[in-house]
Every structure is written in structure tokens, then in C-alpha cells.
Amino acid sequence: MAKTSPNRRFLPLILLLFFGSGCAALVYEVVWFQMLQMVVGSTAVSLAVVLATYMGGMCIGSLLLPRRISPRLHPLRVYALIELGIGAIALLVLLAMPLVDKLYAAIGGAGFLGILFRGIVCAVCLLPPTILMGATLPAISRWVESTPAGVSWLGFLYSGNTVGAVAGCAVAGFYLLRVHDVVTATFVAAVVNALIALVAFLISRGAAHAPAISESGSGALSATPSPGTLSIQLTIALSGLTALGAEVVWTRLLSLMLGGTVYTFSIILAVFLLGLGLGSAYGSALGRRARSPRLALGYAQFLIALGIAWTAFMIAKSLPYWPISGGLAKNPWILFQVDMIRCLWAILPPAFIWGASFPIALAAAAAKGQDPGRLVGKGISLLAVQGT
């Protein structure tokens, strides 16, 4: 039977790998957002199309891996191959983007057909790497048992991945794209992917993997959800819908207030991800000790509603009236710090609760004998597809 958690002595390394993976992924996202913005425009529709394609790829990857990859393969070796694939495809996207730009300039237009073509352009560029990104957590999840205590460890890995994503936003927006360019940023992220793959492969040589088996001992993992799972899936799907919808709306509104620059985009995205990371860490701890994870999930959704109301009030009635003038700051870094505080004040509370919802939902849906990869993959896919 698989262990309740990954081998304790490897857990710090696995957390570090997921930190690096999240950092590289968000460097790519910021870079791709800037590159595609030059191609399909910077309107709210274009932002929604880019984000929908990005999350759609994550959804597809999280669903495909448990169905296409055998649980008998070592999860760390699968993870290493996925990271290598992400880096290789990201380099191909960098090379192909000039050709995509020329094609869109020749064919793209306005109206529904223009939006449709924007979606096609984004799909061609973003789906291959994001499908692999969506497969990373389901791949590692097969190293744990599908019980509330077991899957709660995945919340910590998800948290480490999200904190790495915050670092990636900051590094890409405030250093790599400011001092260098998209080529350098892409190569740096690809090197990080390669190092992660190397370390993961080396760890796999010393970390034994015993594929989980069903309680009957037949060696087959059950794909049948536990009783009441449908309501949990519906809850987390609606939660994902509100999270990604709010991210698009808040990014647009705050960009009008703070400026439509790559720095503003990086700050907003970093704050949102920071809230998700902190919340997922708390949700993981809560999922391990909560008597009723389902009741905790219900309370979390009620708090999310209050958090959305908080952010709406702050953006409409509070932030515009702060006695702050950007023209008084001679150093732009001072203004960036103020913008960070404003975003933290407005966005962090609901993002924290959204982050806590995912590991709590996993703990609520977990049951012995399930394939952890399918459990986690379905949870990620519901968050992603409803958010798009």
C-alpha cells in the first residue's frame, strides 16, 4: 500500500522542486502575456482569451495524465519528463511567435471571428506547454495515499508551487523583462525546468515507489468516486469559476487605477497567487485535523462571498480615495511598494480563502482505494475549466 505521505526525508527537496516549477511557470505566463499582447491586443477580451487558454491547458493536462500514464511508473520520473517537455516546448513557442504575429496580422479582424481567431492563436501557442503544466501535480500525487491525511500533503506541495509562482511573477516582471528581454526570460525558465528534471530523476533513484493497490489487493485502483463527491465537485467548480472570473475583472479594474504596465500585471498576479499559496498551506493543515472537511469547505465558500464583497468595496470606494499621488514619487520603486500594499489590502483576503478551498475539497473527497492522480487531476480540472 502506498504511504500516507512522501518519504519525509525527500519532502524538503520535493517542495523545492515545486517552488522552482511554479517560478518557471509564471515566468512563462508573464512572458507569454506580453508576447501575445503584442499580437492579439491588450483589451479585456484578449486578457480573458489568454487566461482561458492557459487554464484550459491546465485542465486538459490534469485530466489526461491519470488516464494515459500508468500508476506503476515512478511519479518522480514522470514528473522529470514533464518538466523537460515544458522547457522544450517553451523554447519552440519563443521561436514560433514571430510567425504567429505575421499570420494574425494578415488574417485577424474584429467581431466574433476576430475573437475566435485570437482563441486559435492562443491555443496554438499555449496549449502544448500548459497541458504539461497541468499534469505535474497529478503526477506527484501518486506518491501519496488517497485519504484525507494523505492528500493533505499535496496542499503543501501546491502551496510551495504557488509561492514559487509569486517569485516567478516578481522576477519576470521586475528584473528579467526590465533588464533583459523575453528571450533571456524564456531561457532562464527553461534552464530551471531542466534542473528540476535532473534533480527529480536523481531523487527517484533513491526513493522507492510502491504503486497503490485497492483494498482488495487486486492491484487496481478504483475510479469510482466516494459517496457525496458530486456535491464537492460542483462546489469546487463554482469556486474556480468565481476565482478566475474575479481575477480577470480585478486585473482590468486595478490596471485602470495603477497603470496598464507589465509591473502592474506582475504585482496583481503575485498578490493573487500569494493569497492562494498561503491559503492552501492553511487548508492543508486544516484538512488533516478537521472532523468534517465538507463542513469546512462550506464555511470557506461563505467566507469567499464576503471576501468578494470586501474587494469590490475596496476597489470602488476605498483605493481611489487614498491620499497618494504617483507623481510625487521620484523613485518608481516607492510607487511599486505602494501599489503592492493597495493590492494586498484589496485582493489578499478572498484569494487566501480560495487557496484554502482546494486542499479542503481534496480531503473531503478522498477515500481509500482511489487513484490519487485521478482525484487531484479532477479537482484541478474543475477549478481550471470553470474558471475559464
Solvent accessible surface area in square Angstrom, and as a share of the most:
residue,aa,sasa,rsa
1,M,116,0.52
2,A,10,0.08
3,K,134,0.57
4,T,63,0.37
5,S,14,0.09
6,P,3,0.02
7,N,44,0.23
8,R,159,0.58
9,R,166,0.60
10,F,20,0.08
11,L,21,0.10
12,P,90,0.57
13,L,74,0.37
14,I,1,0.00
15,L,58,0.29
16,L,113,0.56
17,L,9,0.04
18,F,3,0.01
19,F,75,0.31
20,G,12,0.12
21,S,9,0.06
22,G,1,0.01
23,C,24,0.14
24,A,1,0.01
25,A,18,0.14
26,L,15,0.07
27,V,4,0.02
28,Y,0,0.00
29,E,21,0.09
30,V,0,0.00
31,V,0,0.00
32,W,4,0.01
33,F,23,0.10
34,Q,27,0.12
35,M,22,0.10
36,L,0,0.00
37,Q,44,0.20
38,M,149,0.67
39,V,12,0.07
40,V,8,0.04
41,G,31,0.29
42,S,66,0.43
43,T,68,0.40
44,A,40,0.31
45,V,63,0.36
46,S,1,0.01
47,L,21,0.10
48,A,40,0.31
49,V,21,0.12
50,V,12,0.07
51,L,18,0.09
52,A,32,0.25
53,T,16,0.09
54,Y,12,0.05
55,M,35,0.16
56,G,19,0.18
57,G,0,0.00
58,M,45,0.20
59,C,11,0.06
60,I,67,0.34
61,G,1,0.01
62,S,0,0.00
63,L,56,0.28
64,L,74,0.37
65,L,12,0.06
66,P,7,0.04
67,R,115,0.42
68,R,184,0.67
69,I,56,0.28
70,S,52,0.34
71,P,41,0.26
72,R,150,0.55
73,L,97,0.48
74,H,22,0.10
75,P,3,0.02
76,L,0,0.00
77,R,107,0.39
78,V,17,0.10
79,Y,1,0.00
80,A,6,0.05
81,L,125,0.62
82,I,14,0.07
83,E,0,0.00
84,L,90,0.45
85,G,20,0.19
86,I,4,0.02
87,G,5,0.04
88,A,55,0.43
89,I,41,0.21
90,A,0,0.00
91,L,52,0.26
92,L,112,0.56
93,V,11,0.06
94,L,22,0.11
95,L,132,0.66
96,A,41,0.32
97,M,10,0.05
98,P,76,0.48
99,L,123,0.61
100,V,19,0.11
101,D,60,0.31
102,K,142,0.60
103,L,92,0.46
104,Y,30,0.12
105,A,82,0.64
106,A,84,0.65
107,I,105,0.53
108,G,29,0.28
109,G,44,0.42
110,A,95,0.74
111,G,50,0.48
112,F,154,0.64
113,L,133,0.66
114,G,1,0.01
115,I,67,0.34
116,L,89,0.44
117,F,31,0.13
118,R,31,0.11
119,G,24,0.23
120,I,86,0.44
121,V,5,0.03
122,C,0,0.00
123,A,28,0.22
124,V,99,0.57
125,C,6,0.03
126,L,0,0.00
127,L,49,0.24
128,P,56,0.35
129,P,0,0.00
130,T,0,0.00
131,I,45,0.23
132,L,44,0.22
133,M,13,0.06
134,G,2,0.02
135,A,6,0.05
136,T,12,0.07
137,L,10,0.05
138,P,0,0.00
139,A,2,0.02
140,I,1,0.00
141,S,0,0.00
142,R,13,0.05
143,W,18,0.06
144,V,0,0.00
145,E,16,0.07
146,S,2,0.01
147,T,18,0.10
148,P,55,0.34
149,A,38,0.29
150,G,0,0.00
151,V,0,0.00
152,S,1,0.00
153,W,28,0.10
154,L,0,0.00
155,G,0,0.00
156,F,59,0.25
157,L,0,0.00
158,Y,48,0.18
159,S,11,0.07
160,G,14,0.14
161,N,38,0.19
162,T,7,0.04
163,V,56,0.32
164,G,0,0.00
165,A,4,0.03
166,V,29,0.16
167,A,30,0.23
168,G,0,0.00
169,C,0,0.00
170,A,44,0.34
171,V,60,0.34
172,A,0,0.00
173,G,0,0.00
174,F,30,0.13
175,Y,106,0.40
176,L,6,0.03
177,L,34,0.17
178,R,115,0.42
179,V,74,0.43
180,H,82,0.37
181,D,71,0.37
182,V,42,0.24
183,V,67,0.39
184,T,46,0.27
185,A,0,0.00
186,T,1,0.01
187,F,105,0.44
188,V,62,0.36
189,A,1,0.01
190,A,12,0.09
191,V,85,0.49
192,V,40,0.23
193,N,3,0.02
194,A,47,0.36
195,L,102,0.51
196,I,9,0.04
197,A,4,0.03
198,L,98,0.49
199,V,51,0.29
200,A,0,0.00
201,F,94,0.39
202,L,96,0.48
203,I,11,0.06
204,S,4,0.03
205,R,171,0.63
206,G,48,0.46
207,A,3,0.02
208,A,96,0.75
209,H,33,0.15
210,A,61,0.47
211,P,34,0.22
212,A,13,0.10
213,I,56,0.28
214,S,17,0.11
215,E,120,0.54
216,S,96,0.62
217,G,47,0.45
218,S,82,0.53
219,G,22,0.21
220,A,62,0.48
221,L,38,0.19
222,S,43,0.28
223,A,67,0.52
224,T,98,0.57
225,P,67,0.42
226,S,15,0.10
227,P,122,0.77
228,G,38,0.37
229,T,5,0.03
230,L,140,0.70
231,S,67,0.43
232,I,10,0.05
233,Q,37,0.16
234,L,107,0.53
235,T,39,0.22
236,I,5,0.03
237,A,6,0.04
238,L,96,0.48
239,S,4,0.03
240,G,0,0.00
241,L,84,0.42
242,T,49,0.29
243,A,8,0.06
244,L,18,0.09
245,G,33,0.32
246,A,13,0.10
247,E,20,0.09
248,V,29,0.17
249,V,81,0.46
250,W,13,0.05
251,T,11,0.07
252,R,93,0.34
253,L,74,0.37
254,L,0,0.00
255,S,20,0.13
256,L,131,0.65
257,M,57,0.26
258,L,28,0.14
259,G,26,0.25
260,G,72,0.69
261,T,70,0.41
262,V,28,0.16
263,Y,53,0.20
264,T,7,0.04
265,F,19,0.08
266,S,0,0.00
267,I,3,0.01
268,I,4,0.02
269,L,9,0.05
270,A,6,0.05
271,V,1,0.00
272,F,6,0.03
273,L,24,0.12
274,L,52,0.26
275,G,0,0.00
276,L,26,0.13
277,G,0,0.00
278,L,82,0.41
279,G,0,0.00
280,S,0,0.00
281,A,33,0.26
282,Y,101,0.38
283,G,0,0.00
284,S,0,0.00
285,A,32,0.25
286,L,39,0.19
287,G,2,0.02
288,R,100,0.37
289,R,158,0.58
290,A,27,0.21
291,R,246,0.90
292,S,49,0.32
293,P,20,0.13
294,R,100,0.36
295,L,105,0.52
296,A,17,0.13
297,L,6,0.03
298,G,41,0.40
299,Y,134,0.51
300,A,6,0.05
301,Q,42,0.19
302,F,132,0.55
303,L,84,0.42
304,I,7,0.04
305,A,59,0.46
306,L,98,0.49
307,G,5,0.05
308,I,56,0.28
309,A,61,0.47
310,W,89,0.31
311,T,0,0.00
312,A,54,0.42
313,F,117,0.49
314,M,14,0.06
315,I,15,0.07
316,A,59,0.46
317,K,128,0.54
318,S,24,0.15
319,L,0,0.00
320,P,65,0.41
321,Y,158,0.60
322,W,70,0.24
323,P,138,0.87
324,I,67,0.34
325,S,60,0.39
326,G,36,0.35
327,G,77,0.74
328,L,148,0.74
329,A,32,0.25
330,K,204,0.86
331,N,71,0.36
332,P,78,0.49
333,W,101,0.36
334,I,86,0.43
335,L,51,0.25
336,F,35,0.15
337,Q,106,0.47
338,V,35,0.20
339,D,9,0.04
340,M,66,0.29
341,I,100,0.51
342,R,25,0.09
343,C,0,0.00
344,L,52,0.26
345,W,121,0.43
346,A,0,0.00
347,I,1,0.00
348,L,47,0.24
349,P,55,0.34
350,P,0,0.00
351,A,0,0.00
352,F,68,0.28
353,I,28,0.14
354,W,12,0.04
355,G,1,0.01
356,A,6,0.05
357,S,1,0.00
358,F,4,0.02
359,P,1,0.01
360,I,3,0.02
361,A,5,0.04
362,L,5,0.03
363,A,3,0.02
364,A,9,0.07
365,A,6,0.05
366,A,13,0.10
367,A,31,0.24
368,K,110,0.46
369,G,14,0.13
370,Q,19,0.08
371,D,7,0.03
372,P,1,0.01
373,G,0,0.00
374,R,78,0.28
375,L,16,0.08
376,V,0,0.00
377,G,0,0.00
378,K,72,0.30
379,G,10,0.09
380,I,21,0.11
381,S,5,0.03
382,L,36,0.18
383,L,35,0.18
384,A,1,0.00
385,V,71,0.41
386,Q,66,0.30
387,G,10,0.10
388,T,71,0.41
